[in-house]
Amino acid sequence: MTLRNGREFLAIPGPTTVPDEVLQAMHRPAIEIYSGTLLDTTMRCLDDLRGIFATEGRTYIYAANGHGAWEAALSNTLSRGEKVLVLGSGLFAPAWGEMAAMQGIVVEELPASYRHAVDPAAVEERLRADTAGEIKAVLVVQVDTASSIVNDIPAIRRAIDAAGHGALFMVDAIASLATMPFEMDGWGIDVAVSGCQKGLMTPPGLSFVAAGKRALEAHEKADLRTFYWDWTQREGPRHYNKYCGTPPEHLLFGLRKAMDMLLEEGLPAVFERHRILAEATRRAVAVWAEGGALAFNVLEPRARANSVTTIRLEGHEPAELIGYADKMLGVVLGIGIGDLTGQAFRIAHMGHVNAPMMLGTLAIVESSLATLGIAHGKGGIQAAVDWIAEAAPATVQAAGAETLAGPRAAAPGE
């Protein structure tokens, strides 16, 4: 006997829940790729990606996951033997550095932790010491999906500027784009990368690169360029140049619908929704942690991301909790990865997610903790409910009474 029959809740940090509207947009025949509506779809997607990245620069779409966007960013701006500085805060910035090393780039990693955000002062100190200008790019993630750390990207930009250093600033926004503010031009980011399967609510398979003026200038002399990733090739005159071949058209149909949904909601409202649901999760975790077996992975509250929360579990196997929540109760939690393999679980609150989905997920975690005898503070769900009750009214009032009650029926004679 199980209680999981019904709609499964996917609470992993990518792929995230795909809206029915996106799935329906993809459920259509293939169409001709050289002319017609697909060309308009491509151009609208590229234009709206500029808005979501908040840049006047160029945007590129790849039939690839986020690792493909990493490679595109590196190969289009750097040359063999050049050095990059990797700012670790978990698994993914160092993994980006490993990719760079395989391409013949010299990689230096600033000492890092899975529990603390990047220290801008340490970045400034290292760049000031690089008097010869050997470091050509600084690589960092806004949110590390493994650790759930959010890095202060504007502060890192200020550190680079304070050092008077000319390195390109490259930011991975895969686990943050469309879940929290991201201002590529306003924050002085030269290259930004992301993927479709998290905040952008689309099945995996598309990744994106946004390139600013300095990145496009570096592109002219980069010797790591290859035909598939090359920005110049993708600026060619024919539509299929945008994809170096056949476009991934059904994913594009889905992406178009997902972006329509985000833009209709409005990015500020999207960010606020994520903030409220993330804090509801954190309120619950803070109560559970009082029992001694659970703890936030990220030690500083301000460094906890609004897209995913990583929770350490002491004295118990996270796999037991994850398995019970899935097989018995129908909620799929994220496993610990990287240095947290076998030590943690993750709760995603990103993408197509709302209050009942999050409260349901948190209730299943609390029920699982109780059933499995894992020590935890009581009342985590109530803490989450109380927070939503406190935070939601301002958001609801902003929508207006008509939005809540529907349009007013016309009175007789009107």
N, C-alpha and C positions, 0 to 999 in steps of 0.2 A: 504494500500500500504506500502511496506517495501523495504529497500535496502539491506536486509540481505541474500537474496537468492544467492546461490553460496557456495564456501567453507568457512565454519566458521573458524575464527581465535580464537584459544584458548590461552588466555594470562594469565592464572592462574598459580600459582607456584606449580603445581602438582595436578593431573597428567598433564603432559605436552603433546604437540603434538607428536604422535607416527609416525615415518617415515613409508611411504608406504612399504619400503623394510622390515621393522620389522613385519608389519602386514602380508605381504606375506610369510615371513619365518614361521609364526605361522599357516598359512592356509594349513595344511597338516594332514594326518591321524595320529592317535596315534601309537606309536611303542612300541616294547617290552622293558621292563624296567630293565632286569637283565643282559643283555649283549649287545654287538654290539655298534652302533654309539652313543647311549645316554651316555654310560660310557665315551666315548671320549669327548662328549659335556660338561659333568660335569667337567672333569679334566681340560679342556681348560678354562672353565669359572672360576674355582677356581684359576688357574694359572694367568689368565689375571686380575682378581680382585686384586691379589697381586701387579701387576704392576700399576694398577690404584690407589690403596691405597699407593703405594710406600713402600712396606714392604717385608721383608723376613719371616714374621711370617705366621701363619696359617689363612686361610679364610674359612668361613662357609656360606652356603646359606640356608635361611629359607623360607618356604611357609608362608609368613606373611608380614604385612606392617612394617613401621619403628618402631612402638611401640613394635612389636615382637623382633626386634633387640635390643631395649632397655632392654627388659626383659632378653634376652639371655646374654647380657653383664653383667648385674647385677647378675643373678643367677649362672653364671659360675665362678665368681671371689670373691663373698662376702658371708658372713655368717650373720645369724640373730643377731641383737644387735650391729653390727658394724655401724660405722658412715661414711656418705659421705658428702662432701661439694659441694653444687650446686651453680654454677656461672650463675645467671640469666641475660638475656639480651632481654627478651621478654617472649613468651609463653612456649617455648618447653623445655628448661632446667628445669624449675620448674615442668613441667608435667612429665619429666623423674624422678625427685625427688619424686613426688607423687606416681609413680609406685614403687619406691624403698621403700617408707614408707609402702605401702600395703604388701610388702614382709617381713616386720619386720626389715628393716634397719632404723637406726636413721638418720634423714635428717636435715642438717643445710644449710640454704640458705644465701649466702652473699647478703647484700642489693643491689638491682638491679633497673634498669630503662629500660623502653621501648624505650628510646631515646639516650642512651649512651652505648658504648661497655663496656665489663668487664674491670675493672682497675687492671692491673697486680700488682701494688703496694699494693692494698688492699688484693689481694690474698696472696702475700708474707707476709704481716703483720699478717693475720689470721693464716697462717701455722706456722709462727715463734712462735705464742702464743700457738700452740698445742704441748707443750713440751712432753706430754705423748704419742704422736703419735696415738691419738684416731681416727683421720680421716684416713680412709683406701683408699678412692678414691675421686678424684676431677672430677666433671661432668660439661661439657660445650658443647655448640653447636658452630660450626664454623660460620654458618649463621642461624639466627632465621628467619623462614619463615614469622612469624607474623609481626615483627618489621622491618625486612630487615637489621638488624645489622650484620656486619661481625666482628668477634672477632679475635684478633691477637694471634693465637695459639702458635707460637714460643715464643712470649713475656710471655705468661702465663707459658709455660714450664720453661723459664728462672727464673720466679718468684718462681716456685716450687723448682727449684734447689738452688736458692739463699737462700731459707728458710731452706735448708738441709732436706727437708721432703721426706719421702718414700712412700707417697700415690700414688696409681695407677692413671694415667692420662687417662681419658676416654673422647673421643670427638665424638659428633654427627656430621657427615658429610652428612646428608641426603639432605640438600638443597644446598650443595656446591660441592660434589664429581663430577668430570668431568665437572665442570664449572670454576674452579679456582685452583691454585696450592694446593696440599695436599701432605705432605711428612711425612707419619706416622713414619718411622724410623728416618728420619733426624730431625724431630721435637720432638722426644722422647715421642711419644704417645704409651700408653700400649694397649688400646682397642679403635678401631674405628668402628662406625656403619654407615650404609647407606641404601638406598632403591633404587628400580629400576625405579621409576616413574617420576624422575626429570631429572637430567643431563644424566642419563643412558637410557632415551628415550624408555622405555619399559612399557607396561600397568601395573598398580599396582598389587602387589601380591607377590613380592620377596623382601626380605631384606637380608642384609649382615653384618657379623661381621668379623673383622680382629683382631687377638690376637697376641701380641708380647710375648717375652720370660717371662717377669715378670708376665704378665697376665696368661700365661700357668702354671707358678709356683703357683700362687695364686689359680688357678683352683683345684689343687690337694687337698686343704684343705677346699674349699668352701662348706658350708652345705646347700646352697639354690638350689643346682642342682636338676633338674627334668628331667625325661626321654626324653621329647621332645626337650628341649633346650640344653641338655648336650653335650659338645664338645667331651667327651670321647666316648659316644655312636656314635657320627657322624664320629669318626675315625675307626669305625668297618670295618670288612673285606668285607662286601657285599655292592653293590652299593646303595641299598635302605637305608642303614645306614646313608648315607649322608643327607637324608631327613626325617629320622625317619618314613619311609613308602614310599608310591608311590610318585615318583618325579613329580613336577609340569612341565611336559615336554614341553607343548606348550609355557609357559612363558620362559623356558630355551632356546627354539629355537629362541624366540624373543630376549632374552638377548644376545645370541651368535651373532646374526646379528647386534645388536646395538653396541656391543663392537668391532666387526669387523669394523664398520663404524667409530667409534671413533679412533681406532688405525690406520686406513688407513689415516684419516685426520691428526693424530698426536696430542698428548695431548697438546704440546705447542701451536699449531695452534688453538686447541679447546679453550684453555684459552684466547688466544688473541681475537678470535671471540667474546667470551662472554664479554671481557673487552670493546671492541669497541662498541658493541651494548648496553651494560649497560650505558656507558658514553653518548651515543646518547640519551638514555632515560633521563638521569640526566640533560643533556643540555636543553631538552625540558621542563622538570619539573621546572628547575630554571627560565626559562622565564615565564611560566604560573604563578609561585609563585609571580611574580611582581604585579599581580592583587589583592593580599591580601587574596583570598579565599582558596588557596592551599599552602601547605608547605610540605617539606620533613619531614618524621617522624624522621629520624636519623639526629641529629644536626651536627655532625662532618663529613665532606666529606669523610675522610679516613675510616670511619666506615660504609660506604654505600656499600652494597654487589653487586657483579657482576652477581647475579642470580635473584634478585627480588628487586623492589623498592616500598616502602610503602609511600603513599601520603595522608596526612591529608586534610580534607575538612571542612572548617568552614562556617557556615550559610546555609548549604544545606545538604540534605540527600544523602549520597553516593549511596544509593539504587536507587535513581532517575537516577543518572549518569550511574551506572552499568546497570540498566534495559534498558535505552535508547540505550546505545552502543550495547547491546545484541539484543534486540527485533527489533530495527530499522536498525542497521548498521552491525550486524554480528560479533562483537568482544566481547568475553567473558572475562571480567576483574575479578580480584580477589577481594573478599569482605574483609573488615577488620575483624580480629578475635582477640580473647583474649580481652585485655583491649582496643583495638581499634575497637571493634564491633560497627557498626553504626557511626564511626568517620572517616573512611579511606577507600581507595581502593588500590589495589595492581596491579602492572604491572610486569609480569614475563618476563624475558629475559634469559631463561635457556633451555638447551636441543636442540631439533631440531628446531632451529630458525636462521633466516638470516636477511639481511638488508631489503628486501622488506616486510617481515613479521613485523619487528619492526617499520619501517616507516609507514606501513599501520595501525598498532595498534595505534601509536602515533597520526596519522592524525585523526583517529576516536575519540580519546579522545578529541583532540582540537575541532573537529567539534561538539561533544556532549556538550562541555563547552559553545560554542557559541550559539547553539540552545537552551540550557536550561537557558541561561542568567547568567551563573556563571562567576563572575569576574575573568579574567585571563589576563596575559601579552600576547600580540600578537607576533607571530613569533616563537613559540616553535618548530614547524616543521622545519622551516628554520635553526634554531640553530642545530637541529639534523642532517639535511642534510649537513650543513657546517662542522660539526664535522666528519661525515663519509668521506666527501671529503678530509678532512685533514688527517684522520687516515688511510684510506684504501690504499693509494698508496704504502706505505712501505710493507704492507701485500701482495698486488697484485704483486709487483715487485719480491718479494721473491719466488712467484710461478713460475716465468719465462714466457717468451713470448709464448712458445709453449703451455703451459697450457691454456692460454687465447684464443689463436687463433686456437688451435688444431694442430695436427701434420702437418708438412709441406709436401705438395704433392711432390712426386718425379718428378724431371725435366725429360724431354724427354732424353732418353739415359742413365739415371742413373740406 
